[in-house]
Amino acid sequence: MKMVKIYSTGSCDAATREGSAEVVLECEGKIKYLTFSYSNTTANRCILQGLIDGVNYLKKPCNVELISSCEL
């Protein structure tokens, strides 16, 4: 089974509660960049949801390592 590393970082505007997550999937030397937008959220939620969306992006079962930009 392939090993995939999923990295996530996120940010959020506290005034509007609009945020985004930037996600990197790394597998066998290949890298895929993804960006997701969220509303009514926080920065930590953006990071966590980015990891979830990164896992959901996978098409086949894989071993996954999740890495965030901060402790959640």
N, CA, C and O atoms as a CHARMM CRD file, in Angstrom:
* protein
*
  288
    1    1 MET  N      0.85100  -1.17500   0.00000 PROA 1      0.00000
    2    1 MET  CA     0.00000   0.00000   0.00000 PROA 1      0.00000
    3    1 MET  C      0.89900   1.24100   0.00000 PROA 1      0.00000
    4    1 MET  O      1.91000   1.28600   0.70000 PROA 1      0.00000
    5    2 LYS  N      0.52100   2.23100  -0.78300 PROA 2      0.00000
    6    2 LYS  CA     1.30600   3.46300  -0.87600 PROA 2      0.00000
    7    2 LYS  C      1.23300   4.27600   0.41400 PROA 2      0.00000
    8    2 LYS  O      0.24100   4.24300   1.14100 PROA 2      0.00000
    9    3 MET  N      2.32200   5.00800   0.67200 PROA 3      0.00000
   10    3 MET  CA     2.38300   5.92000   1.82000 PROA 3      0.00000
   11    3 MET  C      2.18700   7.33900   1.31200 PROA 3      0.00000
   12    3 MET  O      2.90800   7.78400   0.41900 PROA 3      0.00000
   13    4 VAL  N      1.22400   8.04700   1.87000 PROA 4      0.00000
   14    4 VAL  CA     0.94400   9.43100   1.48800 PROA 4      0.00000
   15    4 VAL  C      1.10900  10.31800   2.71200 PROA 4      0.00000
   16    4 VAL  O      0.57900  10.02300   3.78400 PROA 4      0.00000
   17    5 LYS  N      1.84800  11.40400   2.54200 PROA 5      0.00000
   18    5 LYS  CA     1.94500  12.41700   3.59400 PROA 5      0.00000
   19    5 LYS  C      1.05100  13.57500   3.19300 PROA 5      0.00000
   20    5 LYS  O      1.11700  14.06000   2.06300 PROA 5      0.00000
   21    6 ILE  N      0.21600  14.01600   4.11900 PROA 6      0.00000
   22    6 ILE  CA    -0.68200  15.13800   3.86300 PROA 6      0.00000
   23    6 ILE  C     -0.32800  16.25100   4.83800 PROA 6      0.00000
   24    6 ILE  O     -0.42100  16.08300   6.05400 PROA 6      0.00000
   25    7 TYR  N      0.08000  17.39100   4.28700 PROA 7      0.00000
   26    7 TYR  CA     0.44000  18.57000   5.07200 PROA 7      0.00000
   27    7 TYR  C     -0.68300  19.59000   4.93600 PROA 7      0.00000
   28    7 TYR  O     -1.25600  19.74300   3.85700 PROA 7      0.00000
   29    8 SER  N     -1.00100  20.28600   6.02300 PROA 8      0.00000
   30    8 SER  CA    -2.05500  21.29600   5.96100 PROA 8      0.00000
   31    8 SER  C     -1.69100  22.51200   6.80100 PROA 8      0.00000
   32    8 SER  O     -1.15100  22.39200   7.90100 PROA 8      0.00000
   33    9 THR  N     -1.99600  23.67300   6.26400 PROA 9      0.00000
   34    9 THR  CA    -1.93100  24.91900   7.01200 PROA 9      0.00000
   35    9 THR  C     -3.18400  25.70800   6.65700 PROA 9      0.00000
   36    9 THR  O     -3.78000  25.49400   5.60100 PROA 9      0.00000
   37   10 GLY  N     -3.57700  26.60900   7.52700 PROA 10     0.00000
   38   10 GLY  CA    -4.79500  27.36000   7.26400 PROA 10     0.00000
   39   10 GLY  C     -4.75300  28.73100   7.88800 PROA 10     0.00000
   40   10 GLY  O     -3.91400  29.03400   8.73600 PROA 10     0.00000
   41   11 SER  N     -5.67800  29.54600   7.44600 PROA 11     0.00000
   42   11 SER  CA    -5.79700  30.89400   7.99700 PROA 11     0.00000
   43   11 SER  C     -7.26000  31.30100   7.95500 PROA 11     0.00000
   44   11 SER  O     -8.07000  30.73300   7.22400 PROA 11     0.00000
   45   12 CYS  N     -7.56900  32.31000   8.76800 PROA 12     0.00000
   46   12 CYS  CA    -8.94900  32.76300   8.85700 PROA 12     0.00000
   47   12 CYS  C     -8.97000  34.24100   9.22100 PROA 12     0.00000
   48   12 CYS  O     -8.18100  34.69300  10.05000 PROA 12     0.00000
   49   13 ASP  N     -9.86700  34.98600   8.60500 PROA 13     0.00000
   50   13 ASP  CA   -10.09600  36.38200   8.95400 PROA 13     0.00000
   51   13 ASP  C    -11.09700  36.39200  10.11300 PROA 13     0.00000
   52   13 ASP  O    -12.24900  35.99200   9.94500 PROA 13     0.00000
   53   14 ALA  N    -10.66100  36.84400  11.27300 PROA 14     0.00000
   54   14 ALA  CA   -11.51300  36.80800  12.46300 PROA 14     0.00000
   55   14 ALA  C    -12.77000  37.66200  12.30600 PROA 14     0.00000
   56   14 ALA  O    -13.81100  37.33400  12.87300 PROA 14     0.00000
   57   15 ALA  N    -12.68600  38.74600  11.54900 PROA 15     0.00000
   58   15 ALA  CA   -13.83800  39.63700  11.38700 PROA 15     0.00000
   59   15 ALA  C    -14.93300  39.00000  10.53400 PROA 15     0.00000
   60   15 ALA  O    -16.11500  39.10100  10.86500 PROA 15     0.00000
   61   16 THR  N    -14.54800  38.35000   9.44600 PROA 16     0.00000
   62   16 THR  CA   -15.53700  37.77100   8.53000 PROA 16     0.00000
   63   16 THR  C    -15.73800  36.27300   8.73100 PROA 16     0.00000
   64   16 THR  O    -16.70800  35.69900   8.23600 PROA 16     0.00000
   65   17 ARG  N    -14.81200  35.63900   9.46700 PROA 17     0.00000
   66   17 ARG  CA   -14.81400  34.19200   9.68400 PROA 17     0.00000
   67   17 ARG  C    -14.70600  33.40800   8.38200 PROA 17     0.00000
   68   17 ARG  O    -15.13700  32.25800   8.30100 PROA 17     0.00000
   69   18 GLU  N    -14.12400  34.04300   7.36200 PROA 18     0.00000
   70   18 GLU  CA   -13.82400  33.36900   6.09600 PROA 18     0.00000
   71   18 GLU  C    -12.39400  32.85400   6.17900 PROA 18     0.00000
   72   18 GLU  O    -11.49400  33.58200   6.59800 PROA 18     0.00000
   73   19 GLY  N    -12.17900  31.60300   5.78200 PROA 19     0.00000
   74   19 GLY  CA   -10.84500  31.03700   5.89200 PROA 19     0.00000
   75   19 GLY  C    -10.51700  30.12100   4.73500 PROA 19     0.00000
   76   19 GLY  O    -11.34800  29.85300   3.86700 PROA 19     0.00000
   77   20 SER  N     -9.27700  29.64400   4.74600 PROA 20     0.00000
   78   20 SER  CA    -8.83500  28.72400   3.70600 PROA 20     0.00000
   79   20 SER  C     -7.78300  27.78400   4.27000 PROA 20     0.00000
   80   20 SER  O     -7.16300  28.05600   5.29900 PROA 20     0.00000
   81   21 ALA  N     -7.60000  26.67700   3.57500 PROA 21     0.00000
   82   21 ALA  CA    -6.55700  25.71400   3.91800 PROA 21     0.00000
   83   21 ALA  C     -5.73600  25.44100   2.67200 PROA 21     0.00000
   84   21 ALA  O     -6.26800  25.31500   1.57000 PROA 21     0.00000
   85   22 GLU  N     -4.43700  25.35400   2.86800 PROA 22     0.00000
   86   22 GLU  CA    -3.53600  24.96900   1.80200 PROA 22     0.00000
   87   22 GLU  C     -3.03100  23.57900   2.17000 PROA 22     0.00000
   88   22 GLU  O     -2.55000  23.36100   3.28200 PROA 22     0.00000
   89   23 VAL  N     -3.14000  22.65100   1.24400 PROA 23     0.00000
   90   23 VAL  CA    -2.83300  21.25000   1.51400 PROA 23     0.00000
   91   23 VAL  C     -1.82700  20.75100   0.48700 PROA 23     0.00000
   92   23 VAL  O     -1.91900  21.06800  -0.69900 PROA 23     0.00000
   93   24 VAL  N     -0.86900  19.96700   0.95900 PROA 24     0.00000
   94   24 VAL  CA     0.11200  19.33600   0.08000 PROA 24     0.00000
   95   24 VAL  C      0.01900  17.83200   0.29000 PROA 24     0.00000
   96   24 VAL  O      0.09400  17.34900   1.42000 PROA 24     0.00000
   97   25 LEU  N     -0.14400  17.09300  -0.80800 PROA 25     0.00000
   98   25 LEU  CA    -0.10900  15.63800  -0.76400 PROA 25     0.00000
   99   25 LEU  C      1.20100  15.18800  -1.38800 PROA 25     0.00000
  100   25 LEU  O      1.53600  15.59900  -2.49900 PROA 25     0.00000
  101   26 GLU  N      1.94200  14.34700  -0.68100 PROA 26     0.00000
  102   26 GLU  CA     3.23100  13.85600  -1.16300 PROA 26     0.00000
  103   26 GLU  C      3.19100  12.33000  -1.19300 PROA 26     0.00000
  104   26 GLU  O      2.93400  11.68400  -0.17700 PROA 26     0.00000
  105   27 CYS  N      3.44800  11.76300  -2.37400 PROA 27     0.00000
  106   27 CYS  CA     3.42400  10.31200  -2.53500 PROA 27     0.00000
  107   27 CYS  C      4.44300   9.89900  -3.58600 PROA 27     0.00000
  108   27 CYS  O      4.38400  10.34900  -4.73000 PROA 27     0.00000
  109   28 GLU  N      5.36700   9.04900  -3.19500 PROA 28     0.00000
  110   28 GLU  CA     6.37300   8.50800  -4.11400 PROA 28     0.00000
  111   28 GLU  C      7.06900   9.60500  -4.91000 PROA 28     0.00000
  112   28 GLU  O      7.27000   9.46400  -6.11700 PROA 28     0.00000
  113   29 GLY  N      7.43100  10.68100  -4.25200 PROA 29     0.00000
  114   29 GLY  CA     8.15200  11.76900  -4.90500 PROA 29     0.00000
  115   29 GLY  C      7.28600  12.73200  -5.69400 PROA 29     0.00000
  116   29 GLY  O      7.78900  13.73400  -6.20200 PROA 29     0.00000
  117   30 LYS  N      6.00500  12.45500  -5.80800 PROA 30     0.00000
  118   30 LYS  CA     5.08900  13.35100  -6.51600 PROA 30     0.00000
  119   30 LYS  C      4.40000  14.24400  -5.49600 PROA 30     0.00000
  120   30 LYS  O      4.10100  13.82300  -4.37900 PROA 30     0.00000
  121   31 ILE  N      4.15400  15.48300  -5.90000 PROA 31     0.00000
  122   31 ILE  CA     3.52600  16.45800  -5.00300 PROA 31     0.00000
  123   31 ILE  C      2.30600  17.06300  -5.68200 PROA 31     0.00000
  124   31 ILE  O      2.35100  17.43200  -6.85500 PROA 31     0.00000
  125   32 LYS  N      1.22000  17.15800  -4.93000 PROA 32     0.00000
  126   32 LYS  CA    -0.02200  17.77600  -5.41300 PROA 32     0.00000
  127   32 LYS  C     -0.42300  18.85900  -4.42600 PROA 32     0.00000
  128   32 LYS  O     -0.48500  18.61100  -3.22100 PROA 32     0.00000
  129   33 TYR  N     -0.69700  20.06600  -4.93000 PROA 33     0.00000
  130   33 TYR  CA    -1.11000  21.19700  -4.10000 PROA 33     0.00000
  131   33 TYR  C     -2.61600  21.40300  -4.23700 PROA 33     0.00000
  132   33 TYR  O     -3.15200  21.39400  -5.34500 PROA 33     0.00000
  133   34 LEU  N     -3.29000  21.58600  -3.11200 PROA 34     0.00000
  134   34 LEU  CA    -4.73500  21.82100  -3.09700 PROA 34     0.00000
  135   34 LEU  C     -5.04300  23.02500  -2.22200 PROA 34     0.00000
  136   34 LEU  O     -4.33100  23.29400  -1.25400 PROA 34     0.00000
  137   35 THR  N     -6.10100  23.74700  -2.56100 PROA 35     0.00000
  138   35 THR  CA    -6.56700  24.87000  -1.75100 PROA 35     0.00000
  139   35 THR  C     -8.07200  24.72900  -1.55200 PROA 35     0.00000
  140   35 THR  O     -8.80900  24.41800  -2.48800 PROA 35     0.00000
  141   36 PHE  N     -8.50900  24.95900  -0.33400 PROA 36     0.00000
  142   36 PHE  CA    -9.92600  24.86900  -0.00400 PROA 36     0.00000
  143   36 PHE  C    -10.35300  26.14200   0.72200 PROA 36     0.00000
  144   36 PHE  O     -9.57000  26.72000   1.47600 PROA 36     0.00000
  145   37 SER  N    -11.58900  26.57700   0.49700 PROA 37     0.00000
  146   37 SER  CA   -12.14000  27.75700   1.17000 PROA 37     0.00000
  147   37 SER  C    -13.29400  27.33500   2.07100 PROA 37     0.00000
  148   37 SER  O    -14.05600  26.42300   1.74800 PROA 37     0.00000
  149   38 TYR  N    -13.40400  28.02200   3.21400 PROA 38     0.00000
  150   38 TYR  CA   -14.43900  27.69700   4.19400 PROA 38     0.00000
  151   38 TYR  C    -15.05900  28.98200   4.73400 PROA 38     0.00000
  152   38 TYR  O    -14.41300  30.03000   4.75600 PROA 38     0.00000
  153   39 SER  N    -16.30400  28.89300   5.16400 PROA 39     0.00000
  154   39 SER  CA   -16.95600  30.04900   5.78100 PROA 39     0.00000
  155   39 SER  C    -17.38400  29.68200   7.19800 PROA 39     0.00000
  156   39 SER  O    -17.48500  28.50600   7.54800 PROA 39     0.00000
  157   40 ASN  N    -17.63300  30.71600   8.00800 PROA 40     0.00000
  158   40 ASN  CA   -18.03000  30.54500   9.40400 PROA 40     0.00000
  159   40 ASN  C    -17.08900  29.57100  10.11800 PROA 40     0.00000
  160   40 ASN  O    -17.52500  28.54200  10.63400 PROA 40     0.00000
  161   41 THR  N    -15.80200  29.90400  10.14100 PROA 41     0.00000
  162   41 THR  CA   -14.78600  28.97300  10.62100 PROA 41     0.00000
  163   41 THR  C    -13.73700  29.67000  11.47600 PROA 41     0.00000
  164   41 THR  O    -13.83100  30.86900  11.73800 PROA 41     0.00000
  165   42 THR  N    -12.74400  28.91200  11.90500 PROA 42     0.00000
  166   42 THR  CA   -11.57900  29.43100  12.62700 PROA 42     0.00000
  167   42 THR  C    -10.32900  28.90200  11.92600 PROA 42     0.00000
  168   42 THR  O    -10.42200  28.02600  11.06600 PROA 42     0.00000
  169   43 ALA  N     -9.17100  29.42600  12.28900 PROA 43     0.00000
  170   43 ALA  CA    -7.92400  28.97400  11.66900 PROA 43     0.00000
  171   43 ALA  C     -7.68200  27.48800  11.95800 PROA 43     0.00000
  172   43 ALA  O     -7.31100  26.73400  11.05800 PROA 43     0.00000
  173   44 ASN  N     -7.89000  27.07000  13.20700 PROA 44     0.00000
  174   44 ASN  CA    -7.68200  25.65200  13.53500 PROA 44     0.00000
  175   44 ASN  C     -8.64600  24.74300  12.78300 PROA 44     0.00000
  176   44 ASN  O     -8.26400  23.65900  12.34200 PROA 44     0.00000
  177   45 ARG  N     -9.88200  25.17500  12.63800 PROA 45     0.00000
  178   45 ARG  CA   -10.84500  24.39200  11.85600 PROA 45     0.00000
  179   45 ARG  C    -10.40100  24.27400  10.40900 PROA 45     0.00000
  180   45 ARG  O    -10.55200  23.21700   9.79700 PROA 45     0.00000
  181   46 CYS  N     -9.85500  25.34900   9.85600 PROA 46     0.00000
  182   46 CYS  CA    -9.37400  25.32200   8.47200 PROA 46     0.00000
  183   46 CYS  C     -8.27200  24.28600   8.31000 PROA 46     0.00000
  184   46 CYS  O     -8.26800  23.52300   7.34400 PROA 46     0.00000
  185   47 ILE  N     -7.33600  24.25900   9.25500 PROA 47     0.00000
  186   47 ILE  CA    -6.24100  23.29100   9.19300 PROA 47     0.00000
  187   47 ILE  C     -6.79100  21.87100   9.26900 PROA 47     0.00000
  188   47 ILE  O     -6.43200  21.01800   8.45700 PROA 47     0.00000
  189   48 LEU  N     -7.65500  21.62000  10.23600 PROA 48     0.00000
  190   48 LEU  CA    -8.21700  20.28100  10.42100 PROA 48     0.00000
  191   48 LEU  C     -9.06700  19.86100   9.22300 PROA 48     0.00000
  192   48 LEU  O     -8.95400  18.73000   8.75100 PROA 48     0.00000
  193   49 GLN  N     -9.90800  20.75500   8.73400 PROA 49     0.00000
  194   49 GLN  CA   -10.74500  20.42200   7.58100 PROA 49     0.00000
  195   49 GLN  C     -9.89400  20.21400   6.33600 PROA 49     0.00000
  196   49 GLN  O    -10.23800  19.40000   5.47900 PROA 49     0.00000
  197   50 GLY  N     -8.78200  20.94700   6.22700 PROA 50     0.00000
  198   50 GLY  CA    -7.85800  20.73300   5.11700 PROA 50     0.00000
  199   50 GLY  C     -7.29100  19.32300   5.13000 PROA 50     0.00000
  200   50 GLY  O     -7.17400  18.69400   4.07900 PROA 50     0.00000
  201   51 LEU  N     -6.93500  18.81500   6.31600 PROA 51     0.00000
  202   51 LEU  CA    -6.44600  17.43600   6.42600 PROA 51     0.00000
  203   51 LEU  C     -7.53800  16.44900   6.01600 PROA 51     0.00000
  204   51 LEU  O     -7.27300  15.48500   5.29700 PROA 51     0.00000
  205   52 ILE  N     -8.75400  16.69100   6.47200 PROA 52     0.00000
  206   52 ILE  CA    -9.88100  15.81700   6.12200 PROA 52     0.00000
  207   52 ILE  C    -10.12200  15.84500   4.61900 PROA 52     0.00000
  208   52 ILE  O    -10.28800  14.79400   4.00000 PROA 52     0.00000
  209   53 ASP  N    -10.14500  17.03100   4.02800 PROA 53     0.00000
  210   53 ASP  CA   -10.36300  17.14100   2.58600 PROA 53     0.00000
  211   53 ASP  C     -9.21800  16.50600   1.80300 PROA 53     0.00000
  212   53 ASP  O     -9.43100  15.94900   0.72600 PROA 53     0.00000
  213   54 GLY  N     -8.00000  16.59100   2.34600 PROA 54     0.00000
  214   54 GLY  CA    -6.85900  15.92900   1.71200 PROA 54     0.00000
  215   54 GLY  C     -7.03200  14.41800   1.68600 PROA 54     0.00000
  216   54 GLY  O     -6.75000  13.77800   0.67300 PROA 54     0.00000
  217   55 VAL  N     -7.49300  13.84500   2.78900 PROA 55     0.00000
  218   55 VAL  CA    -7.76100  12.40000   2.83000 PROA 55     0.00000
  219   55 VAL  C     -8.87900  12.05300   1.85200 PROA 55     0.00000
  220   55 VAL  O     -8.78300  11.06100   1.13000 PROA 55     0.00000
  221   56 ASN  N     -9.93300  12.85600   1.82200 PROA 56     0.00000
  222   56 ASN  CA   -11.05400  12.59800   0.91000 PROA 56     0.00000
  223   56 ASN  C    -10.64800  12.69700  -0.55200 PROA 56     0.00000
  224   56 ASN  O    -11.30600  12.11100  -1.41200 PROA 56     0.00000
  225   57 TYR  N     -9.57600  13.42600  -0.85200 PROA 57     0.00000
  226   57 TYR  CA    -9.09600  13.58100  -2.22500 PROA 57     0.00000
  227   57 TYR  C     -8.49000  12.27800  -2.75600 PROA 57     0.00000
  228   57 TYR  O     -8.46900  12.05100  -3.96600 PROA 57     0.00000
  229   58 LEU  N     -7.99900  11.42700  -1.85700 PROA 58     0.00000
  230   58 LEU  CA    -7.35200  10.17900  -2.27300 PROA 58     0.00000
  231   58 LEU  C     -8.35700   9.26600  -2.95700 PROA 58     0.00000
  232   58 LEU  O     -9.50500   9.14900  -2.52700 PROA 58     0.00000
  233   59 LYS  N     -7.91000   8.62100  -4.03000 PROA 59     0.00000
  234   59 LYS  CA    -8.80600   7.77500  -4.81100 PROA 59     0.00000
  235   59 LYS  C     -8.72600   6.30100  -4.42000 PROA 59     0.00000
  236   59 LYS  O     -9.67000   5.54400  -4.64800 PROA 59     0.00000
  237   60 LYS  N     -7.58900   5.88900  -3.82500 PROA 60     0.00000
  238   60 LYS  CA    -7.38500   4.49500  -3.43700 PROA 60     0.00000
  239   60 LYS  C     -6.95300   4.44100  -1.97500 PROA 60     0.00000
  240   60 LYS  O     -6.44000   5.42300  -1.43900 PROA 60     0.00000
  241   61 PRO  N     -7.15900   3.29100  -1.33000 PROA 61     0.00000
  242   61 PRO  CA    -6.67900   3.15300   0.05000 PROA 61     0.00000
  243   61 PRO  C     -5.15800   3.34800   0.12100 PROA 61     0.00000
  244   61 PRO  O     -4.41800   2.83200  -0.71600 PROA 61     0.00000
  245   62 CYS  N     -4.71200   4.08600   1.11400 PROA 62     0.00000
  246   62 CYS  CA    -3.28800   4.37800   1.30100 PROA 62     0.00000
  247   62 CYS  C     -2.98900   4.42500   2.79000 PROA 62     0.00000
  248   62 CYS  O     -3.88200   4.64300   3.60800 PROA 62     0.00000
  249   63 ASN  N     -1.73000   4.21800   3.12900 PROA 63     0.00000
  250   63 ASN  CA    -1.26300   4.56500   4.46300 PROA 63     0.00000
  251   63 ASN  C     -1.07600   6.06800   4.46100 PROA 63     0.00000
  252   63 ASN  O     -0.50100   6.61900   3.52200 PROA 63     0.00000
  253   64 VAL  N     -1.54900   6.73800   5.49200 PROA 64     0.00000
  254   64 VAL  CA    -1.54100   8.20000   5.50600 PROA 64     0.00000
  255   64 VAL  C     -0.86400   8.71500   6.76800 PROA 64     0.00000
  256   64 VAL  O     -1.10100   8.22100   7.87000 PROA 64     0.00000
  257   65 GLU  N     -0.01700   9.71700   6.57900 PROA 65     0.00000
  258   65 GLU  CA     0.56300  10.45800   7.70200 PROA 65     0.00000
  259   65 GLU  C      0.04800  11.88400   7.60000 PROA 65     0.00000
  260   65 GLU  O      0.21600  12.53000   6.56500 PROA 65     0.00000
  261   66 LEU  N     -0.57700  12.38300   8.66000 PROA 66     0.00000
  262   66 LEU  CA    -1.13500  13.73000   8.67800 PROA 66     0.00000
  263   66 LEU  C     -0.18300  14.66300   9.41000 PROA 66     0.00000
  264   66 LEU  O      0.27500  14.35500  10.51100 PROA 66     0.00000
  265   67 ILE  N      0.11600  15.81300   8.79400 PROA 67     0.00000
  266   67 ILE  CA     1.04600  16.77700   9.36700 PROA 67     0.00000
  267   67 ILE  C      0.40400  18.15600   9.28500 PROA 67     0.00000
  268   67 ILE  O      0.03600  18.61100   8.20100 PROA 67     0.00000
  269   68 SER  N      0.26900  18.82500  10.43600 PROA 68     0.00000
  270   68 SER  CA    -0.33300  20.16100  10.45100 PROA 68     0.00000
  271   68 SER  C      0.72500  21.20500  10.77600 PROA 68     0.00000
  272   68 SER  O      1.81000  20.88400  11.26300 PROA 68     0.00000
  273   69 SER  N      0.39100  22.44800  10.49900 PROA 69     0.00000
  274   69 SER  CA     1.32100  23.55100  10.73700 PROA 69     0.00000
  275   69 SER  C      1.39400  23.93800  12.21000 PROA 69     0.00000
  276   69 SER  O      2.25200  24.73100  12.59700 PROA 69     0.00000
  277   70 CYS  N      0.50200  23.38500  13.04000 PROA 70     0.00000
  278   70 CYS  CA     0.51900  23.67000  14.47600 PROA 70     0.00000
  279   70 CYS  C     -0.10000  22.49500  15.21600 PROA 70     0.00000
  280   70 CYS  O     -0.70700  21.61400  14.60800 PROA 70     0.00000
  281   71 GLU  N      0.05900  22.49100  16.53300 PROA 71     0.00000
  282   71 GLU  CA    -0.59300  21.45200  17.32800 PROA 71     0.00000
  283   71 GLU  C     -2.08400  21.73700  17.38800 PROA 71     0.00000
  284   71 GLU  O     -2.50600  22.86300  17.65400 PROA 71     0.00000
  285   72 LEU  N     -2.86300  20.72000  17.14200 PROA 72     0.00000
  286   72 LEU  CA    -4.31800  20.88200  17.18400 PROA 72     0.00000
  287   72 LEU  C     -4.87800  20.21600  18.41600 PROA 72     0.00000
  288   72 LEU  O     -6.08900  20.24100  18.63400 PROA 72     0.00000
